[in-house]
Amino acid sequence: MDGGYMLNKEVEKRKAQKSAQGVEYKTITTPTGQLIAIFDEHYLYQLLWKEEWKKRVSKNEQKLEYVESDASKMAEYITKEINDYFQSKHSYQFSLQIKPRGTEFQKKVWREVQKIEYGTTAAY
């Protein structure tokens, strides 16, 4: 058998196992408060203020099987991106791969929010 094929099968197997285990979260301290990043090894799914996270968990709106992670490469990458954003004096272009969760309406809102230019405000 082709070695590349076997490697790809192993990668897919690991991704499936990771998905079955659920996603991870990390608390990130910023100048404006604590954020909770919810992610897996490929995507950032949500970024919430810690107080909002607590409310959702207490209302059972947020899954509890997430594993807290400080050491994964993605946790480190997200932390660096957030810190770089807050240290930036000008516009900042995130390079994180995001995959927002929510209803179709919520996803539409997120797509529109991404179009807002740095330093401007918008309402919908």
Biotite code that builds the C-alpha atoms (Angstrom):
import biotite.structure as struc

atoms = struc.array([
    struc.Atom([0.000, 0.000, 0.000], chain_id="A", res_id=1, res_name="MET", atom_name="CA", element="C"),
    struc.Atom([0.994, 3.571, -0.549], chain_id="A", res_id=2, res_name="ASP", atom_name="CA", element="C"),
    struc.Atom([2.662, 5.083, 2.562], chain_id="A", res_id=3, res_name="GLY", atom_name="CA", element="C"),
    struc.Atom([1.032, 8.470, 1.908], chain_id="A", res_id=4, res_name="GLY", atom_name="CA", element="C"),
    struc.Atom([-2.392, 6.859, 1.832], chain_id="A", res_id=5, res_name="TYR", atom_name="CA", element="C"),
    struc.Atom([-1.745, 5.148, 5.169], chain_id="A", res_id=6, res_name="MET", atom_name="CA", element="C"),
    struc.Atom([-0.520, 8.407, 6.706], chain_id="A", res_id=7, res_name="LEU", atom_name="CA", element="C"),
    struc.Atom([-3.649, 10.222, 5.499], chain_id="A", res_id=8, res_name="ASN", atom_name="CA", element="C"),
    struc.Atom([-5.836, 7.470, 6.946], chain_id="A", res_id=9, res_name="LYS", atom_name="CA", element="C"),
    struc.Atom([-4.042, 7.831, 10.294], chain_id="A", res_id=10, res_name="GLU", atom_name="CA", element="C"),
    struc.Atom([-4.512, 11.620, 10.252], chain_id="A", res_id=11, res_name="VAL", atom_name="CA", element="C"),
    struc.Atom([-8.230, 11.188, 9.493], chain_id="A", res_id=12, res_name="GLU", atom_name="CA", element="C"),
    struc.Atom([-8.507, 8.622, 12.290], chain_id="A", res_id=13, res_name="LYS", atom_name="CA", element="C"),
    struc.Atom([-6.909, 11.057, 14.769], chain_id="A", res_id=14, res_name="ARG", atom_name="CA", element="C"),
    struc.Atom([-9.221, 13.882, 13.654], chain_id="A", res_id=15, res_name="LYS", atom_name="CA", element="C"),
    struc.Atom([-12.241, 11.640, 14.198], chain_id="A", res_id=16, res_name="ALA", atom_name="CA", element="C"),
    struc.Atom([-11.007, 10.640, 17.663], chain_id="A", res_id=17, res_name="GLN", atom_name="CA", element="C"),
    struc.Atom([-10.414, 14.298, 18.556], chain_id="A", res_id=18, res_name="LYS", atom_name="CA", element="C"),
    struc.Atom([-13.908, 15.213, 17.343], chain_id="A", res_id=19, res_name="SER", atom_name="CA", element="C"),
    struc.Atom([-15.419, 12.424, 19.397], chain_id="A", res_id=20, res_name="ALA", atom_name="CA", element="C"),
    struc.Atom([-13.687, 13.814, 22.484], chain_id="A", res_id=21, res_name="GLN", atom_name="CA", element="C"),
    struc.Atom([-15.186, 17.252, 21.912], chain_id="A", res_id=22, res_name="GLY", atom_name="CA", element="C"),
    struc.Atom([-13.467, 20.564, 21.574], chain_id="A", res_id=23, res_name="VAL", atom_name="CA", element="C"),
    struc.Atom([-11.152, 22.405, 23.940], chain_id="A", res_id=24, res_name="GLU", atom_name="CA", element="C"),
    struc.Atom([-11.319, 25.770, 25.653], chain_id="A", res_id=25, res_name="TYR", atom_name="CA", element="C"),
    struc.Atom([-8.808, 28.206, 27.073], chain_id="A", res_id=26, res_name="LYS", atom_name="CA", element="C"),
    struc.Atom([-9.170, 31.261, 29.285], chain_id="A", res_id=27, res_name="THR", atom_name="CA", element="C"),
    struc.Atom([-7.255, 34.240, 27.895], chain_id="A", res_id=28, res_name="ILE", atom_name="CA", element="C"),
    struc.Atom([-6.662, 37.350, 29.992], chain_id="A", res_id=29, res_name="THR", atom_name="CA", element="C"),
    struc.Atom([-6.911, 40.585, 27.982], chain_id="A", res_id=30, res_name="THR", atom_name="CA", element="C"),
    struc.Atom([-6.826, 44.294, 28.905], chain_id="A", res_id=31, res_name="PRO", atom_name="CA", element="C"),
    struc.Atom([-10.638, 44.333, 28.678], chain_id="A", res_id=32, res_name="THR", atom_name="CA", element="C"),
    struc.Atom([-11.356, 41.159, 30.647], chain_id="A", res_id=33, res_name="GLY", atom_name="CA", element="C"),
    struc.Atom([-11.126, 37.404, 30.386], chain_id="A", res_id=34, res_name="GLN", atom_name="CA", element="C"),
    struc.Atom([-12.114, 35.633, 27.177], chain_id="A", res_id=35, res_name="LEU", atom_name="CA", element="C"),
    struc.Atom([-12.951, 31.981, 26.664], chain_id="A", res_id=36, res_name="ILE", atom_name="CA", element="C"),
    struc.Atom([-11.769, 30.566, 23.352], chain_id="A", res_id=37, res_name="ALA", atom_name="CA", element="C"),
    struc.Atom([-13.518, 27.383, 22.175], chain_id="A", res_id=38, res_name="ILE", atom_name="CA", element="C"),
    struc.Atom([-11.594, 25.491, 19.507], chain_id="A", res_id=39, res_name="PHE", atom_name="CA", element="C"),
    struc.Atom([-10.255, 22.257, 18.143], chain_id="A", res_id=40, res_name="ASP", atom_name="CA", element="C"),
    struc.Atom([-6.940, 21.644, 16.446], chain_id="A", res_id=41, res_name="GLU", atom_name="CA", element="C"),
    struc.Atom([-8.184, 23.237, 13.215], chain_id="A", res_id=42, res_name="HIS", atom_name="CA", element="C"),
    struc.Atom([-10.700, 25.995, 14.006], chain_id="A", res_id=43, res_name="TYR", atom_name="CA", element="C"),
    struc.Atom([-11.716, 28.649, 16.498], chain_id="A", res_id=44, res_name="LEU", atom_name="CA", element="C"),
    struc.Atom([-15.461, 28.170, 17.048], chain_id="A", res_id=45, res_name="TYR", atom_name="CA", element="C"),
    struc.Atom([-16.321, 30.798, 19.644], chain_id="A", res_id=46, res_name="GLN", atom_name="CA", element="C"),
    struc.Atom([-14.733, 33.611, 21.590], chain_id="A", res_id=47, res_name="LEU", atom_name="CA", element="C"),
    struc.Atom([-16.835, 34.641, 24.587], chain_id="A", res_id=48, res_name="LEU", atom_name="CA", element="C"),
    struc.Atom([-16.406, 36.899, 27.569], chain_id="A", res_id=49, res_name="TRP", atom_name="CA", element="C"),
    struc.Atom([-15.935, 34.712, 30.640], chain_id="A", res_id=50, res_name="LYS", atom_name="CA", element="C"),
    struc.Atom([-19.125, 36.020, 32.273], chain_id="A", res_id=51, res_name="GLU", atom_name="CA", element="C"),
    struc.Atom([-21.143, 35.072, 29.165], chain_id="A", res_id=52, res_name="GLU", atom_name="CA", element="C"),
    struc.Atom([-19.541, 31.618, 29.215], chain_id="A", res_id=53, res_name="TRP", atom_name="CA", element="C"),
    struc.Atom([-20.545, 31.176, 32.872], chain_id="A", res_id=54, res_name="LYS", atom_name="CA", element="C"),
    struc.Atom([-24.142, 32.171, 32.075], chain_id="A", res_id=55, res_name="LYS", atom_name="CA", element="C"),
    struc.Atom([-24.358, 29.721, 29.195], chain_id="A", res_id=56, res_name="ARG", atom_name="CA", element="C"),
    struc.Atom([-22.887, 26.887, 31.242], chain_id="A", res_id=57, res_name="VAL", atom_name="CA", element="C"),
    struc.Atom([-25.278, 27.570, 34.121], chain_id="A", res_id=58, res_name="SER", atom_name="CA", element="C"),
    struc.Atom([-28.216, 27.547, 31.667], chain_id="A", res_id=59, res_name="LYS", atom_name="CA", element="C"),
    struc.Atom([-26.860, 24.377, 30.014], chain_id="A", res_id=60, res_name="ASN", atom_name="CA", element="C"),
    struc.Atom([-26.626, 26.252, 26.714], chain_id="A", res_id=61, res_name="GLU", atom_name="CA", element="C"),
    struc.Atom([-22.944, 25.474, 26.447], chain_id="A", res_id=62, res_name="GLN", atom_name="CA", element="C"),
    struc.Atom([-21.601, 21.938, 26.398], chain_id="A", res_id=63, res_name="LYS", atom_name="CA", element="C"),
    struc.Atom([-19.645, 20.911, 29.466], chain_id="A", res_id=64, res_name="LEU", atom_name="CA", element="C"),
    struc.Atom([-17.533, 18.196, 27.848], chain_id="A", res_id=65, res_name="GLU", atom_name="CA", element="C"),
    struc.Atom([-14.995, 20.732, 26.600], chain_id="A", res_id=66, res_name="TYR", atom_name="CA", element="C"),
    struc.Atom([-11.518, 20.085, 27.913], chain_id="A", res_id=67, res_name="VAL", atom_name="CA", element="C"),
    struc.Atom([-9.463, 22.989, 29.236], chain_id="A", res_id=68, res_name="GLU", atom_name="CA", element="C"),
    struc.Atom([-6.221, 23.311, 27.314], chain_id="A", res_id=69, res_name="SER", atom_name="CA", element="C"),
    struc.Atom([-3.196, 25.526, 27.800], chain_id="A", res_id=70, res_name="ASP", atom_name="CA", element="C"),
    struc.Atom([-0.546, 23.455, 26.082], chain_id="A", res_id=71, res_name="ALA", atom_name="CA", element="C"),
    struc.Atom([-1.968, 22.628, 22.655], chain_id="A", res_id=72, res_name="SER", atom_name="CA", element="C"),
    struc.Atom([-0.514, 24.377, 19.634], chain_id="A", res_id=73, res_name="LYS", atom_name="CA", element="C"),
    struc.Atom([-3.906, 25.869, 18.792], chain_id="A", res_id=74, res_name="MET", atom_name="CA", element="C"),
    struc.Atom([-4.333, 27.232, 22.352], chain_id="A", res_id=75, res_name="ALA", atom_name="CA", element="C"),
    struc.Atom([-0.929, 28.908, 22.078], chain_id="A", res_id=76, res_name="GLU", atom_name="CA", element="C"),
    struc.Atom([-1.723, 30.243, 18.600], chain_id="A", res_id=77, res_name="TYR", atom_name="CA", element="C"),
    struc.Atom([-5.070, 31.733, 19.651], chain_id="A", res_id=78, res_name="ILE", atom_name="CA", element="C"),
    struc.Atom([-3.482, 33.350, 22.718], chain_id="A", res_id=79, res_name="THR", atom_name="CA", element="C"),
    struc.Atom([-0.743, 34.888, 20.548], chain_id="A", res_id=80, res_name="LYS", atom_name="CA", element="C"),
    struc.Atom([-3.280, 36.231, 18.035], chain_id="A", res_id=81, res_name="GLU", atom_name="CA", element="C"),
    struc.Atom([-5.438, 37.793, 20.781], chain_id="A", res_id=82, res_name="ILE", atom_name="CA", element="C"),
    struc.Atom([-2.408, 39.316, 22.532], chain_id="A", res_id=83, res_name="ASN", atom_name="CA", element="C"),
    struc.Atom([-1.056, 40.664, 19.239], chain_id="A", res_id=84, res_name="ASP", atom_name="CA", element="C"),
    struc.Atom([-4.460, 42.234, 18.528], chain_id="A", res_id=85, res_name="TYR", atom_name="CA", element="C"),
    struc.Atom([-4.529, 44.071, 21.865], chain_id="A", res_id=86, res_name="PHE", atom_name="CA", element="C"),
    struc.Atom([-0.923, 45.249, 21.456], chain_id="A", res_id=87, res_name="GLN", atom_name="CA", element="C"),
    struc.Atom([-1.573, 46.536, 17.937], chain_id="A", res_id=88, res_name="SER", atom_name="CA", element="C"),
    struc.Atom([-1.935, 50.300, 17.510], chain_id="A", res_id=89, res_name="LYS", atom_name="CA", element="C"),
    struc.Atom([-3.335, 49.954, 14.005], chain_id="A", res_id=90, res_name="HIS", atom_name="CA", element="C"),
    struc.Atom([-5.547, 47.502, 12.184], chain_id="A", res_id=91, res_name="SER", atom_name="CA", element="C"),
    struc.Atom([-4.813, 43.863, 12.827], chain_id="A", res_id=92, res_name="TYR", atom_name="CA", element="C"),
    struc.Atom([-5.513, 41.005, 10.440], chain_id="A", res_id=93, res_name="GLN", atom_name="CA", element="C"),
    struc.Atom([-6.254, 37.736, 12.231], chain_id="A", res_id=94, res_name="PHE", atom_name="CA", element="C"),
    struc.Atom([-4.981, 34.601, 10.542], chain_id="A", res_id=95, res_name="SER", atom_name="CA", element="C"),
    struc.Atom([-7.014, 32.183, 12.677], chain_id="A", res_id=96, res_name="LEU", atom_name="CA", element="C"),
    struc.Atom([-9.247, 29.751, 10.853], chain_id="A", res_id=97, res_name="GLN", atom_name="CA", element="C"),
    struc.Atom([-12.721, 30.305, 12.275], chain_id="A", res_id=98, res_name="ILE", atom_name="CA", element="C"),
    struc.Atom([-15.838, 28.204, 12.000], chain_id="A", res_id=99, res_name="LYS", atom_name="CA", element="C"),
    struc.Atom([-18.650, 30.061, 13.768], chain_id="A", res_id=100, res_name="PRO", atom_name="CA", element="C"),
    struc.Atom([-21.458, 28.046, 15.307], chain_id="A", res_id=101, res_name="ARG", atom_name="CA", element="C"),
    struc.Atom([-25.070, 29.046, 15.529], chain_id="A", res_id=102, res_name="GLY", atom_name="CA", element="C"),
    struc.Atom([-28.256, 29.364, 13.550], chain_id="A", res_id=103, res_name="THR", atom_name="CA", element="C"),
    struc.Atom([-28.165, 30.389, 9.900], chain_id="A", res_id=104, res_name="GLU", atom_name="CA", element="C"),
    struc.Atom([-29.156, 33.917, 10.966], chain_id="A", res_id=105, res_name="PHE", atom_name="CA", element="C"),
    struc.Atom([-26.304, 34.071, 13.513], chain_id="A", res_id=106, res_name="GLN", atom_name="CA", element="C"),
    struc.Atom([-23.816, 32.847, 10.911], chain_id="A", res_id=107, res_name="LYS", atom_name="CA", element="C"),
    struc.Atom([-25.056, 35.518, 8.491], chain_id="A", res_id=108, res_name="LYS", atom_name="CA", element="C"),
    struc.Atom([-24.527, 38.182, 11.164], chain_id="A", res_id=109, res_name="VAL", atom_name="CA", element="C"),
    struc.Atom([-20.975, 36.906, 11.797], chain_id="A", res_id=110, res_name="TRP", atom_name="CA", element="C"),
    struc.Atom([-20.165, 37.125, 8.079], chain_id="A", res_id=111, res_name="ARG", atom_name="CA", element="C"),
    struc.Atom([-21.370, 40.741, 8.047], chain_id="A", res_id=112, res_name="GLU", atom_name="CA", element="C"),
    struc.Atom([-19.480, 41.609, 11.249], chain_id="A", res_id=113, res_name="VAL", atom_name="CA", element="C"),
    struc.Atom([-16.264, 40.394, 9.618], chain_id="A", res_id=114, res_name="GLN", atom_name="CA", element="C"),
    struc.Atom([-16.679, 43.116, 6.983], chain_id="A", res_id=115, res_name="LYS", atom_name="CA", element="C"),
    struc.Atom([-16.541, 45.951, 9.515], chain_id="A", res_id=116, res_name="ILE", atom_name="CA", element="C"),
    struc.Atom([-13.288, 47.846, 9.118], chain_id="A", res_id=117, res_name="GLU", atom_name="CA", element="C"),
    struc.Atom([-10.893, 48.418, 11.994], chain_id="A", res_id=118, res_name="TYR", atom_name="CA", element="C"),
    struc.Atom([-11.731, 51.440, 14.120], chain_id="A", res_id=119, res_name="GLY", atom_name="CA", element="C"),
    struc.Atom([-15.292, 51.804, 12.859], chain_id="A", res_id=120, res_name="THR", atom_name="CA", element="C"),
    struc.Atom([-18.611, 50.929, 14.365], chain_id="A", res_id=121, res_name="THR", atom_name="CA", element="C"),
    struc.Atom([-21.723, 49.590, 12.708], chain_id="A", res_id=122, res_name="ALA", atom_name="CA", element="C"),
    struc.Atom([-25.245, 48.639, 13.682], chain_id="A", res_id=123, res_name="ALA", atom_name="CA", element="C"),
    struc.Atom([-27.710, 46.261, 12.154], chain_id="A", res_id=124, res_name="TYR", atom_name="CA", element="C"),
])
